[in-house]
């Protein structure tokens, strides 16, 4: 993989200048999508970055911007509502957190093709279900289902940095109101991002050679989020949600193609 020359090798030792610029564009796009619908930043990051870098470096790059933007989203209505959302979904959070930390230790031994399939298949199924209106509905909260949904989301997040689709599917199945769902997503993803940070400091994914790249992705991701929020306030949300789901479907299918065809 190329080196970023011009005196910046110590900051971005695994990237060339053109790769860094392309990564910045992807970070802005990832932030924009999150600003519109509240999720999918890690998915856009991974789908875009893995077209020209190894999944491990792509995962490192998304960790810090994901953490920062989710904290912002969780606290948008204040600390009190965020605390209530945390308590309401504590089972999901605890199961997801433990599963994420455990599975993160295997990220460096899981083959790239397996990782891409683990992301691509559930993402494509989720997006297709949403686009076709085939949504799973739950009559009410169930401890067993919440344990299963949280564990699955945590395992997926630990090995790939992506836990949004199963989380959104679960919240949607509960008919969570839009404002509450956005806040709950911020809380869940924010705490998950903290767990992801801790886990990958331990796994070695986030280290001296990669942390500069992750820091560099924070400003463009934030710019993208702010742009997405502005669009969401002015344009019909349903139309943008459908457009985003279409993008997620394409991204998921691309990951499946790379997993099974190369």
Order of alpha helices (4+ residues) and beta strands (2+ residues): alpha-alpha-alpha-alpha-alpha-alpha-alpha-alpha-alpha-alpha-alpha
